[in-house]
Amino acid sequence: MPLDLLFCGTPSFAVPTLEKLVAAEFRVHLVVTQPDRPKGRGLELVASPVKQCALNLNLPITQPDRIKANDEFRAQLTALKPDVIIVVGYGRIIPQWMLDLPPLGNINLHASLLPKYRGAAPIQWAIANGETVTGVTTMRIDAGLDTGDILLQHELPIAPDDTAETLAPRLAYVGADLVVETLRGLQTSSIRPHPQDNSQSSLAPILKKEDGLVDFSRSAADIFNRIRGFQPWPAAHTKFRGKTLQILKAHPTTDALPPTAINVNADRLQVGCGHNTALELLEVQLEGKKRTPARDFIHGYRPQPGEKLGSN
């Protein structure tokens, strides 16, 4: 018999899982997603990617402002008697009454190989920390932060030029298949949940604007990883002539320059980093301007000998 599901999710990362669950003929009785949010200059209300997907699939939708102390929402879910609740990037802490509701529990798809990178930004921090392998995990949610028993995992390599924007869709599609595999395994009792090894855990906290501020005492390789990991937000940024300069593309070089020192060689733009290393900037965006190749930046602003990044 197909399982009766409730699906909780909000971002584009969750969309492939919802699509795969419907395609696999699981019965999705309700999609729970965050309320529409104002966006853009006009601050028009915009539906979440999951809501847009659910509308396309003709699935029932609810968008509660809060879920912990919400008697109407609790009654709605209780009446549906789900076998399992699937949670992918919903953006709310799941209350205990929801954890206790379905017999198969609340199953979460997490974008790391737990117990590594518990938290809100596992994809970004894995890249920023220079990992070469990551993956996805299905786990049974408990009261902790991504601490529940592991059900299944799938590894995925991180390419040297991957950014958070290129890696996330691949993890989302692999993860969608893993959720379907997990549910079928739970149906047949072929999956043996196992606890996480807390001694191996690491955190991937929600990103803040200051995480993108480039610290030029770090090595060029380290800064390069953070540039890749922190796209599209908070984006790697520094200061040039008192204005914010985003570094959108770069790569380490074999040259050595003092930290923050700018060096222009023909159409090449370099900046010194820690440990006698340097970073070549390939694409940048100055505050109030469009993103531009380094060559155009050089010709437009003509950085002078002795100028530095990071200074006001």
Secondary structure, DSSP 8 states (H G I E B T S, - for coil): ---EEEEEE-SGGGHHHHHHHHHTT-EEEEEE----EEETTTTEEE--HHHHHHHHTT--EE--S-STT-HHHHHHHHHH--SEEEEES--S---HHHHHSSTT-EEEEESSSTTTTBSS-HHHHHHHTT-SEEEEEEEE--SSSS-S-EEEEEEEE--TT--HHHHHHHHHHHHHHHHHHHHHHHHTT----B---GGG--B-----GGGGB--TTSBHHHHHHHHHHTTTTT--EEEETTEEEEEEEEEEES----TTBEEEETTEEEEEEBTTEEEEEEEEEETTS--EEHHHHHHHH---TT-BSS--
